Amino acid sequence: MPNTIIIGSGSYLPGRIVGRDFFLDSEFYAEDGLKIDKPAEETISKFVEITEIENRRFIEDDQSNSKIGYEAAKSAIEDAKIDPETLDYIIYASNFGEVSVKGYADFMPNMAARVKNLLGIKNRKCITYDMMFGCPGWVEAMILADHFIKAGTAKNILVVGSETLSRVTDPYDRNRMIFADGAGAVVVTATEEENVGIIAHNTICDNGPELNYLANGSSLNKDSDQNRLYVRMQGRKIYEYALKNVPVAIKETIDDAGLSIENISKILIHQANAKMDYAMIERLHKLYDIKDYDHAISPMTIQEFGNSSVATIPTMFDLIIKGKMEGHSFKAKDNVVMTSVGAGMNINAIVYRFP
């Protein structure tokens, strides 16, 4: 049975850097619809203290999800040194598709088809799928790609994660400061080499009372347009859910790979809140009775890039493998975990072993 290895990666970080001053003139409202009676600077400072997000990247008005996804995809294909016509599948992960400047989501035609068009691929047998799975969408797309390759139905697959969340956030919601834009992509291929690539994966879907922890909703300001939908999140419930479930899911995946935490070189975790990420990694180590560990195991990008959802992990992977994250690198035979939690609620994890 063939294995799935990454042979190329790419990412796109929008050039527009948005810092805390961007939000100074904001009027923030609470979940009960009442205006928060404190200076915006105080709200912003508290937000930065918890999340550590100082900056984030936003696209310009003349850019779009598919265009930045294309940039990441083109870079990944060039890095892989393959003919794009040899791609059997393009799988594109996003939550909102092609979002207009006015905030309207558009999935027709689907995102993968748009990127295939932008790449100029003529191969009619190159199949285009979209993956809508919340923030874990790119990791789940990798799992789907692994299924295709192991089934023998594909040789080369392009997996893209791209999002433009700046266009779907409520201007009156404090949580808007979390979200950002960006794109990441990899090309995976089949190899007959044993014990490399995706050696274990795990997906959990809790879609009961957790269903609306992350969902769309109208503006918190009842005097604004209530017909337009924005990202709405129940931060406390997400935090509690993630801490309880994500470390266990990661450990189960590491166990399935026949490894222990000491065998893991890096954990590339989706980043929405630095405090939550630190807590999840700490709790994971506690499951192995480890109190002190090297925090470099879990690289962080959220401080400068914000939460770009499905783009977070492939962007981080690309930056590390290309030597653009100081203090972090990959080497042959490293075991790396890629893991995410998000809307659904869905959790997934991969253990990837470098050839």
N, C-alpha and C positions, 0 to 999 in steps of 0.2 A: 504493500500500500504506500503510495507517495506521501511525502510530508510537505508542509507549507512553509516556505521561507520568504523573508522580505529581501528583495534585490534592489530596491530603490525607494527613496523617500523625497518628499518636498513639502514646503509649507509657504504660507503667505500671511504676513503680518501687515495689516493696514498701516499706512504711514501716519495717520492722524492719531496722536497721543492725547488722551483726555485725562487730565488730572483732577484733583479735588476742587480746584477753583471753578471748574465748569458748572458745579452744582450749587454754588454759593447763593444764587438768586432763586433757588427752588423753594416752593412751598410744599412741605411734606404732610401727608395725611396718614392716619393710623387705619388699621383694619376696620374700625368701627365707623369710619367715614368722617371722623373729627380731625380738624387741623391740629398738627403737633405744635404746641405753644412753646417753642424754644427756638433760638437762632439756628439757621441752617448749618452754620459752622460747627455748632455743638453736635448736631445729628451726624454730620459728616465725620467729625473726629472720632465719635463713638463707633461709627461704622468701620473706619480704618483700623481702629484698635482691635476689633473683633476679626475682621476678614483679612487684614493686612493689604488690602487692595489700595494702592496709591494711584496707579495709572491703569488705563485700559485702552484698547485700540478700537476705533470706530472707522467704518468705511466712509467715503465721500458720497455725495448725492448721485454722482454719475457712475458709481460702482454697484455691483449686485452680488448676490450669493453665488450664482453660477460663474460669474467672472473671476471671483477670487478662488473658487473651487477649481476652475480651469487653470489658474496660475500655479496652484499647488500640484495639480495633476500633471501638468506639463513638466514641472521640475522633477517630479517623481519618475516619470517616463524617461526623461533625459538621464537621470541618475541611474536608472536600471539598464540603460543602453539597449532598449528593445524597440522594435518597430511597433508603433501603436496599433497597427493593423492586426497584430498577433494577439491582441487582448480578446479573451473569450467573454469576459464580463466586466462591466463597470458598476460598482455598488456605491451609492452616494447616500451618506447619512446626513440628515438635518431634521430640525423640528418644525420649521416654518416654510421651507422651500424658498421660492423666489419672492422675497418681501419687497413691496414697492416702498417708495419714499413716504407714502401715506400710511404704511403699516399693513397693507393687505397681503395675505399669504397666497401663494400661487404654486400649485403643483402640476399644472397641465400646460405644456408637456412636463414630464417628470425631470428632476434635476440631473439624473445620470444621462438622460437623452440629450439635455442641453449641453452638457460637458462633452459628450461624444461629438456633437455637432461642432462645438468650438475647437475641438482637437482635429477636426477634419477627417475623422475615421469613416471610411467607406464600407468596411466589413459588415455586411448585413447579419452575420452570425455573432457579432459582438452584442451581447444582450445587456440591456440597461435596466437596473433595478434601483429603487429608492428604499432606504431603510429609515423608518420612523419609529424610534424606540427610546425617545427621550435622550438625555445626555449619554447614556451607554450605547447610543446608536453606532458609533464607529467601531467599538469593540465587538458589538454583535455582528456588524458587517464583516469583520475579520473572521468571526466564528463561522458565518455563512460561507465565506470564501474557502475556509478550511474544509467544510463539508463538500463543496463542489470539487475541490482538488483531490480529496481523499476518495471521492466517488469516481474519479477518473473522467469527469465531464469538463474539466478545464485545465489549462496549462498556465496561462497568465491572467491575472485579475488585478484591476485597478480599484483600490478602496479609498474613497474620499470622505472626509468629514469637514463640513463647512457650515458656518452659521453667521447670520447678521442680526444678532439679538438687539442691537441698538435701535432697531426699527420696531420692536414689539414690546417696549417697556413703557409703563405708565409714568409720565413726568411728575406725578404726585406721590410716587411710591419710593420709599427709601431703598428698596431692593433693586431699583434700577441701576444703582451704582455697582452692583455685582457684575452685570452682564456686559459682554464685549463681542467683537467680531473677529473672525479669523478662519483660516483653512489649513488643513493638513492632509496629506495623501501618501499612500505607499503602493508599490507594485509587488504583488506576491506571485511566486511561481512554484511549480511542483518540482520536487527533488526526490531521488531514490536514496539519498543519504539517510541513515537511520538516526533516531534520537535527536533530531534537530527541528527547529521551527516551532510550530504550535504543538506542544507536547501534552497540554491539558487545558480544558476550558470548562466553565461553569456559568449557568444562567439561572436566575431566580426572578419570578414575576409574582409580586404580591399586589393583586388588583382588587382587593376588597375595600376595607375602610381607608386604605392608603391611596386609593385611586386619585383623589383630588388634592393630595399634598402639594402637587405642582400641576397647575391647570391654567386655562385661560379665564379671564374675568374682566369686568368693566373697571373703569377708573375708580380709585378710592375717593376722588373728589366728585361728589354727587352732582355738582353744578356743571361738570364738564360732560362731554359727549359720552353717554352710557351705552351707545351701540357699538363702539369700537372695543375690541378685545385686546388685552395685554397679558403678559406673563404674570401669574399670581402664585405666590408660594407661601406655604405655612412653614416658616423657618424653624420653629421649635420642634414641630412634629417630624420634619425631615431630619433634623439633627439627631433626635432620639432614635428614629428608625435606622439611620445610617450607622450610628454607633453600635446598635444592637445587632445588626445584620451583616454589614459589609465585612468586618474582620473575620467573621465565621465563614463567609462565602470565600474569601481569599484563602483562608487556611484549608478549606476543603479542596480548593483547586490545587494548592501546593501539595497537599497530601495525595491527590489523584496523580500528580506528576511523580510521586515517589520521592519527594524532596522534603526538606525542612527549611525554616526561615533562614538558617545559616547558609543555605545554598543559593539564596536569592541575592543577586547583585544590585538590582534596582526595582523599585515599585513605582511605576508610572500611574499615579492615581488622578482621576478627574478632579479638578479643583474649582470649587464654588465658594469655599470659605476656609481660610487657612486654619482657624481654630478647630474646625471639624476634621480637616485632614490630619492635623497633628494627633488629634484624639483617636482617630481610627487606626493610624499606624501604631500608636502606643498600645492600644487595646489588642491589636494583632499580635504584637510581641508578647503581651501578657498571656495570650493563649498558649505561648511556648515557654511560659515562666521566665521571660526575659524582661528585666526592668531597665537596664541600660543598653543602649544600642547607638550605632552611628547614624545620626539623622540624615546623613548624605544618601542613605538608601532611598529616600523619597524626595527627588528633586522638586522644587517649587517654582512655578512661573506666574502664579496668580498675582503677585505683588505688582508686576509690571504689565501683565497682559489681561488681567481680569478673567472672568469665566466665559470662555468661547464655546462652551458646551462640547459638542462632538469633535470640535477641532483641537481641544486641549491636548489629548494624548498623542495623536499623530504629529502635532506641531512640536511637542516636547521631544518625541522620538527623533524627529528630523534634526532639531537643534543639537541634541546630544551626539548623534552619530556623525554630525558634521563639525563637531568640536566648537560649537557656538554657545555652550553652557559651561562656564568656568567651573572646574572641579568635578565635572561629570563626564564619563566616557563609557563606551561598551567595548568588550573584547571577546575574542573567540571563546565559545563554550559558556559565556555568561548566561545565567537564567534570569529573565526579567518578567515581572508581573505587570500586566496592564489591566486596570480595573476601574469600574465606574458605577455610579448610582444616580438614578434620576427618575423623571416623570413616569408614572405607571402604578406603583413604584417598581422599578426594575433594577436589578443588580447583575453585573457579570464580571468575569475575570478570565484572563488568559495567562498561562505560563509559556513564555517564548524562550527557546534556547538558540543562541547564535551558533551558526555552523563553525 
